[in-house]
């Protein structure tokens, strides 16, 4: 009986000691060595309200941020695009690659540089395809492309040609500005059409985008553009951290003129030290592995300069 009592006393002492040690550890907290990476990640991650800047503009046209409705809609897009971090980082990376191609074409046509952010929200700077059939970085519909001189068929689709598509976007925007009177309305018309925006302005008896009651997509359109402009111009302010080496680079190319049919683009690519995949990356407007070209039209095919890809024989 005495032995049993001694064993129980020993067990009790061990339990009390364990509780005491646990209490001390809880009070002190885990050491840096014990703090695992997942715990650190959770402790370091915070979500903050975002201060909407006092002044924002698109193409020099100010947003009426003193209007509480406009303020809230702007706040929404800044929040959504700041905390969609993966997408945001991709926009920084792609912008470094594609903005140097887009910017001089906008400038040459007298279109404000801010319209490059329209391309960002239209396609994420990818050759996207919309449910309605719009294609390319500028999301051009087939009718609009053909009306503005682009070749569009199963063999060739120049909506995927970034320089040509940017020229078409400029033509559309200049016409919209002349018709509607402001760059903001011209941008909205890129989404909803000239006729659609004109009709709504007339029906509602107002003269600018920010006074219109619009559907979800067009109603968010300008705020999304301005949010991306603000974030892409102030990465540190919105918590994006990267170095120049993290960004994608424009690969230098040279042009090869072709005015005949090409029966096999795989063999064509091999003549220039690349493969078919690389040829398509730089010429997404070539939609088939051959070029019909019965009319003997002149095409210019982009070939990356030597040393930018590793091509196995």
Secondary structure, 3 states (H helix, E strand, C coil): CHHHHHHHHHHHHHHHHHHHHHHHHHHHCCCCCCCCHHHHHHHHCCCCCCCCCCCCEECCEECCCCCHHHHHHHHHHHHHHHCCHHHHHHHHHHHHHHHHHHHHHHHHCCCCHHHHHHHHHHHCCCCCECCCCCECCCCECHHHHHHCCCCECCCEEHHHCHHHHHHHHHHHHHHHHHHHCCHHHHHHHHHHCHHHHHHHHHHHCCCCHHHCCCCHHHHHHHHHHHHHHHHHHCCHHHCCCCCHHHCCCCCCEEEEEECCCECCHHHHHHHCCCCHHHHHHHCCCECCCCECCCCCCCEEEEEECCCCCCCCC
